[in-house]
């Protein structure tokens, strides 16, 4: 599950000779074409600095071991009355892959194991960066600098890289007016993960699949999901109104700490949740079994920026599009950003500024429409809770949804199945056609064209015959 302890960790990943934004992608295989391993090792490639997070590939089997199969979402009202279900059992048929729920710390640990520790620098705070035709220099709070050819800002909704980039773009009158101003906060989230629970007290732990429950309330929604380690990941989302937004203004500008979480924990203790030995669980039962350091209160925003890059700097994930958590698409959208950007960076032979700006434009052209679509989907799910007419209609639609419409929704949900250019393609066994992926098709064409030119060029050892 993607809602557990949110840590403010910044990492600068400096992959030597890496064509993409994390060296995990390239440590196991060279690009498929047109270069040999020896040629790939000897060529000039851009050095990429990533502020934020990275993700690896080739870890499917390990990923399955830390996850619990998700086959259904059960939705309830505030009194634990079932409203409707969303069946995911046909998902593998449509996309060729199953869905798993996992605790976020387990995913972090898995990804970190794939990256050489000497390439990760923790505890860094970005102060500024400078860029020109020759490269980019990142300056951190420890008085150290990092130099590279490309800077990827993957450092979250309050991205220091984005703030610095936008400051420069604004001075040059290149920043759209829509990208100025503060982020609009529209909800407060309390997230946590329990300690290991007794299956006798929490019978859902005995199920082979994850028990994924969502409760829709008047002003709050709350979600729980069991994990393979016999814990429950949970989140409580408060939809902000003009009045409740004012109450959270002080928290918005203050340091996040346990005191803010404690206040909200007390406010939502009596919220009823399904499950338990006697079917009388409340959020208080989960809170009492959750270590304090695994509870965090955060304010979340919803915004898609219009400008994602400038010079040698590019944004990724929450740094350029922040989604409401109700849609559950934030992390996935960011991962797909990474795939698209990596594909384009893999085409760079030399770190020329003009080429870098061109691939960044291609990356944004592909991903910006997807981000806007994800925002629309998140709003649909966000509107299910509450007392408005739209909320009532949304819940009624899902309760009475015909199977053919549910099928279409599921197919659309799994249509984005991106692949990377520089590793062998994975066979897509889904019955639903995957969405067209420009970064894959276009970069494959570039690699094939280069391979053809290389093959057609005369060998330097062949004699030239004059006719």
C-alpha positions in Angstrom: 0.0 0.0 0.0 1.3 3.4 -0.9 0.3 5.1 2.4 2.7 4.6 5.2 5.4 6.6 6.9 6.4 9.5 4.6 10.1 10.4 5.3 11.7 13.6 4.0 14.8 11.9 2.5 16.7 13.5 -0.3 19.3 11.5 -2.2 21.7 12.6 -4.9 22.2 9.6 -7.2 25.3 9.9 -9.4 25.5 6.9 -11.7 28.9 6.9 -13.5 28.2 6.3 -17.2 24.5 5.9 -16.7 22.2 6.7 -19.6 19.1 7.1 -17.4 18.0 8.3 -14.1 19.1 5.4 -11.9 21.9 3.0 -12.5 19.8 0.0 -11.5 18.4 0.1 -15.0 21.9 -0.4 -16.6 23.8 -2.4 -14.1 22.3 -5.7 -15.4 22.3 -5.1 -19.1 23.6 -2.8 -21.8 21.2 -1.2 -24.2 19.6 -3.6 -26.7 20.8 -1.8 -29.8 22.9 -0.6 -31.5 26.0 -0.9 -29.3 28.0 -3.8 -28.0 28.9 -4.0 -24.3 32.4 -2.9 -25.0 31.2 0.0 -27.1 28.7 1.0 -24.5 31.3 1.0 -21.8 33.6 3.3 -23.8 31.2 5.8 -25.1 30.6 9.3 -23.6 27.3 9.3 -21.7 25.6 12.1 -19.7 26.1 12.0 -15.9 22.7 12.3 -14.3 22.1 13.8 -10.8 18.8 12.8 -9.2 17.4 14.7 -6.3 14.7 12.5 -4.7 14.0 8.8 -5.5 14.8 6.2 -8.0 13.3 2.9 -9.0 14.8 -0.4 -10.3 13.8 -3.0 -12.8 14.4 -6.8 -12.9 13.0 -7.3 -9.3 9.6 -8.7 -10.0 10.0 -12.0 -8.0 11.4 -10.1 -5.0 8.6 -7.6 -5.3 6.0 -10.4 -5.1 7.6 -11.7 -1.9 7.0 -8.4 -0.1 3.5 -8.0 -1.4 0.1 -9.5 -0.7 -2.2 -10.2 -3.7 -5.1 -7.7 -4.0 -8.2 -9.1 -5.6 -11.0 -6.8 -4.4 -11.9 -3.4 -2.8 -14.7 -3.4 -0.3 -16.4 0.0 0.3 -18.5 0.8 3.4 -20.3 3.7 4.9 -19.6 5.2 8.3 -21.6 2.5 10.1 -19.7 -0.4 8.5 -22.6 -1.0 6.1 -21.4 -2.4 2.7 -21.9 0.0 -0.2 -20.3 -1.8 -3.1 -17.3 -3.9 -4.2 -14.7 -3.5 -7.0 -13.6 -6.9 -8.2 -9.9 -7.0 -9.5 -9.8 -10.8 -10.2 -10.0 -10.2 -14.0 -7.2 -7.7 -13.9 -4.5 -10.3 -14.8 -6.5 -11.3 -17.9 -6.6 -7.7 -19.2 -3.1 -6.6 -18.5 -1.1 -9.8 -17.8 -0.1 -8.9 -14.3 -1.6 -9.2 -10.8 -1.9 -6.4 -8.3 -0.1 -6.4 -4.9 -0.3 -4.4 -1.8 2.8 -3.8 0.3 4.2 -1.7 3.1 6.1 1.2 1.7 9.2 0.6 4.0 9.5 -2.8 2.4 9.6 -1.3 -1.1 12.2 1.3 0.0 14.4 -1.5 1.3 14.0 -3.5 -1.9 14.9 -0.6 -4.1 17.8 0.5 -2.0 19.4 -3.0 -2.2 19.6 -2.6 -6.0 21.7 0.6 -5.8 25.4 0.7 -4.7 25.4 2.5 -1.4 28.3 4.8 -2.5 26.0 6.3 -5.1 23.4 7.4 -2.6 24.0 10.5 -0.4 21.5 10.9 2.3 20.8 13.9 4.5 21.3 16.4 1.7 19.4 19.6 1.4 19.6 21.4 -1.9 20.4 25.0 -1.6 20.8 26.0 -5.2 22.1 24.9 -8.6 23.6 26.5 -11.6 23.6 25.3 -15.2 25.0 26.4 -18.5 26.1 25.0 -21.9 28.7 22.8 -20.3 26.9 21.2 -17.4 25.0 21.6 -14.1 26.3 22.1 -10.6 24.2 21.2 -7.5 25.1 22.9 -4.2 24.0 21.3 -0.9 23.9 22.4 2.7 27.1 20.6 3.6 29.1 23.0 1.4 29.6 20.2 -1.1 28.8 20.4 -4.8 27.8 17.8 -7.3 28.5 18.1 -11.0 26.7 16.5 -13.9 25.1 16.9 -17.3 21.4 16.5 -16.3 19.6 17.3 -13.1 16.4 15.4 -12.3 14.2 17.0 -9.6 12.3 14.0 -8.1 12.1 15.6 -4.7 8.4 15.8 -4.1 5.6 18.3 -4.0 7.8 21.0 -2.4 10.7 20.3 -4.7 13.7 22.5 -4.0 14.8 21.9 -7.6 11.5 23.1 -8.9 11.5 26.2 -6.8 15.0 27.1 -7.9 14.2 26.3 -11.6 11.0 28.4 -11.5 12.8 31.3 -10.0 15.2 31.3 -12.9 12.5 30.8 -15.5 10.4 33.6 -14.0 13.3 36.0 -14.2 13.6 35.2 -17.8 9.8 35.6 -18.3 9.6 31.9 -19.3 7.4 30.7 -16.5 3.6 30.4 -17.2 1.4 32.4 -14.8 -0.4 29.2 -13.8 2.8 27.8 -12.3 3.2 30.7 -9.9 1.8 31.0 -6.4 1.4 28.5 -3.5 0.2 24.9 -3.9 -3.5 24.6 -3.2 -4.0 22.3 -0.2 -7.3 20.3 -0.4 -6.9 17.5 2.2 -5.1 16.4 5.3 -3.9 12.8 5.6 -3.0 10.8 8.7 -1.1 7.7 7.7 0.3 4.8 9.7 1.3 1.1 9.8 0.5 -1.1 12.8 2.8 -3.5 14.5 2.5 -7.2 13.7 -1.0 -8.2 14.7 -2.5 -11.4 16.2 -4.5 -13.2 13.6 -7.0 -14.4 16.3 -7.8 -10.8 17.1 -7.7 -9.7 13.5 -9.0 -12.7 11.4 -8.4 -10.9 8.1 -4.7 -11.7 8.6 -5.5 -15.3 7.8 -6.7 -14.5 4.3 -4.4 -15.4 1.4 -5.1 -12.1 -0.2 -5.0 -8.6 1.2 -8.2 -7.3 2.8 -8.6 -3.9 1.2 -11.3 -1.8 2.8 -12.5 1.8 2.2 -14.9 3.7 4.3 -16.7 6.8 2.9 -17.7 9.4 5.4 -19.2 12.9 5.4 -16.0 14.8 5.9 -13.4 12.0 6.1 -12.6 8.8 4.2 -10.5 6.1 5.8 -8.8 3.1 4.2 -7.1 -0.1 5.6 -5.2 -2.9 3.9 -3.5 -6.0 5.3 0.1 -6.8 4.4 2.1 -10.0 4.1 3.9 -9.2 7.3 0.5 -9.3 9.2 0.3 -5.6 9.7 -2.4 -3.1 8.6 -1.5 0.0 6.6 -4.1 2.7 7.1 -4.8 6.2 6.0 -7.5 8.8 7.1 -8.2 11.6 4.6 -9.9 14.8 5.7 -11.4 16.8 2.9 -10.7 20.5 3.6 -13.4 23.1 3.5 -12.8 26.9 3.7 -13.3 26.6 7.5 -11.2 23.4 8.2 -8.5 24.8 5.9 -8.1 27.8 8.2 -7.7 25.5 11.2 -4.8 23.8 9.5 -3.0 27.0 8.4 -0.8 26.9 11.4 0.1 23.3 10.7 0.8 24.0 7.1 3.6 26.4 7.9 5.0 24.5 10.9 7.4 21.5 11.2 5.6 18.2 11.0 5.8 16.5 14.3 4.1 13.9 16.6 2.0 16.6 18.3 0.1 17.4 15.1 -0.5 13.7 14.5 -1.6 13.1 18.1 -4.4 15.8 17.8 -5.8 14.2 14.7 -5.5 10.7 16.2 -7.7 11.8 19.0 -10.2 13.4 16.6 -10.7 10.2 14.6 -10.4 7.4 17.2 -14.0 6.5 17.2 -14.3 6.1 13.4 -15.8 2.6 12.8 -13.9 0.2 10.6 -14.9 -3.2 9.3 -13.2 -6.4 10.5 -12.0 -7.7 13.8 -13.0 -10.7 15.9 -16.3 -9.2 17.1 -16.8 -6.8 14.1 -16.5 -3.7 16.4 -13.1 -2.3 15.4 -12.5 1.4 15.4 -9.6 3.5 14.1 -8.5 3.8 17.8 -7.8 0.1 17.8 -5.3 0.5 14.9 -3.8 3.7 16.3 -3.1 2.0 19.7 -1.3 -0.8 17.8 0.7 1.6 15.7 4.2 2.7 16.9 4.2 6.5 17.2 7.1 6.9 14.8 5.1 5.2 12.2 2.2 7.7 12.3 2.5 10.9 10.3 0.1 13.8 9.5 0.6 15.5 6.1 -1.2 18.2 4.1 -1.6 17.2 0.5 -2.1 19.2 -2.6 -3.5 18.8 -6.1 -1.8 20.6 -9.0 -0.3 19.9 -12.4 2.4 22.3 -13.4 2.7 23.5 -17.0 6.5 23.7 -17.1 8.5 20.6 -16.4 12.0 21.5 -17.6 14.5 24.2 -18.3 18.0 23.9 -19.6 19.6 20.8 -18.2 17.0 20.4 -15.4 13.8 18.3 -15.6 11.1 17.5 -13.0 9.5 14.1 -12.3 6.7 12.8 -10.1 5.2 15.0 -7.4 7.7 17.7 -8.3 5.6 18.4 -11.5 2.2 16.9 -10.7 0.7 16.3 -7.3 -2.4 14.1 -7.2 -5.1 13.7 -4.5 -4.4 10.4 -2.7 -8.0 9.2 -3.2 -7.2 8.0 -6.7 -4.2 6.0 -5.6 -2.3 7.0 -8.7 0.4 9.3 -7.5 3.3 6.8 -7.1 2.4 4.9 -10.3 2.3 8.1 -12.4 5.7 9.0 -11.1 7.2 5.6 -11.9 5.8 5.9 -15.5 7.4 9.4 -15.7 10.7 7.7 -14.8 10.3 5.1 -17.6 9.6 7.8 -20.2 12.4 10.0 -19.2 14.9 7.1 -19.0 14.0 6.0 -22.5 14.7 9.4 -23.9 18.0 9.8 -21.9 19.1 6.5 -23.3 19.3 8.1 -26.8 21.8 10.7 -25.8 25.3 10.0 -27.1 26.8 13.3 -26.1 25.5 15.7 -23.4 24.8 18.5 -25.8 22.4 21.1 -24.4 20.2 21.3 -27.5 19.8 17.5 -27.5 18.9 17.5 -23.8 16.3 20.2 -24.2 14.8 18.3 -27.2 14.3 15.0 -25.2 12.9 16.9 -22.2 10.3 18.4 -24.5 9.4 15.0 -25.8 9.1 13.7 -22.3 6.8 16.4 -21.2 4.6 16.1 -24.3 4.1 12.4 -23.5 3.5 12.7 -19.7 1.7 16.0 -19.2 -1.6 14.8 -20.7 -1.4 11.6 -18.6 -0.9 13.6 -15.5 -4.0 15.7 -16.3 -6.0 12.6 -16.9 -4.8 11.2 -13.5 -6.0 14.3 -11.8 -9.5 13.9 -13.3 -9.6 10.3 -12.1 -8.5 11.3 -8.6 -11.2 13.9 -8.4 -13.8 11.2 -9.4 -12.8 9.0 -6.4 -12.4 12.0 -4.1 -16.0 13.0 -4.8 -17.3 9.6 -3.7 -17.2 10.7 -0.1 -19.1 13.6 1.4 -22.7 14.7 1.4 -23.0 16.6 -1.9 -25.3 15.5 -4.7 -22.2 14.6 -6.8 -21.1 12.3 -4.0 -24.4 10.6 -3.8 -24.5 10.1 -7.6 -21.0 8.8 -7.7 -21.7 6.2 -5.0 -25.0 5.2 -6.7 -23.1 4.7 -10.0 -20.6 2.3 -8.5 -23.3 0.4 -6.6 -25.3 -0.2 -9.7 -22.6 -0.4 -12.3 -23.2 -3.0 -15.0 -20.4 -5.5 -15.6 -19.6 -4.2 -19.1 -18.9 -0.7 -17.7 -16.8 -2.0 -14.9 -14.8 -4.0 -17.5 -14.2 -0.8 -19.5 -13.0 1.0 -16.4 -10.6 -1.8 -15.5 -9.2 -2.0 -19.0 -8.6 1.8 -19.0 -6.9 1.5 -15.5 -4.4 -1.1 -16.8 -3.9 0.4 -20.3 -0.6 2.1 -19.3 2.0 -0.6 -19.3 5.2 1.2 -20.3 8.5 -0.6 -21.1 12.1 0.6 -21.3 14.0 0.9 -24.6 17.4 -0.3 -23.4 16.4 -3.7 -21.9 14.8 -6.7 -23.6 11.1 -6.1 -24.0 8.7 -8.1 -21.7 6.1 -10.1 -23.4 2.7 -8.5 -22.8 0.2 -11.3 -22.2 -2.8 -9.0 -21.5 -5.9 -9.3 -23.6 -6.4 -5.5 -23.5 -4.2 -3.5 -25.9 -1.6 -1.4 -24.1 -1.7 2.4 -24.5 0.7 3.7 -27.2 4.0 4.7 -25.6 5.7 7.4 -27.6 9.0 7.2 -25.6 9.3 3.5 -26.4 8.3 3.5 -30.1 10.3 6.7 -30.9 13.4 5.8 -29.1 13.4 2.2 -30.5 13.2 3.8 -34.0 16.2 6.0 -33.1 18.3 3.0 -31.9 17.3 1.0 -35.0 18.2 3.8 -37.4 21.6 4.2 -35.7 22.2 0.5 -35.9 21.4 0.5 -39.6 23.7 3.4 -40.3 26.5 1.7 -38.4 26.0 -1.6 -40.3 26.0 0.2 -43.6 29.1 2.2 -42.9 32.3 0.7 -44.4 34.7 -0.9 -41.9 37.8 1.3 -41.3 39.9 -1.8 -42.1 38.3 -2.5 -45.5 40.3 -1.2 -48.5 38.7 1.5 -50.6 38.5 0.4 -54.3 38.3 3.2 -56.9 36.3 2.4 -60.0 
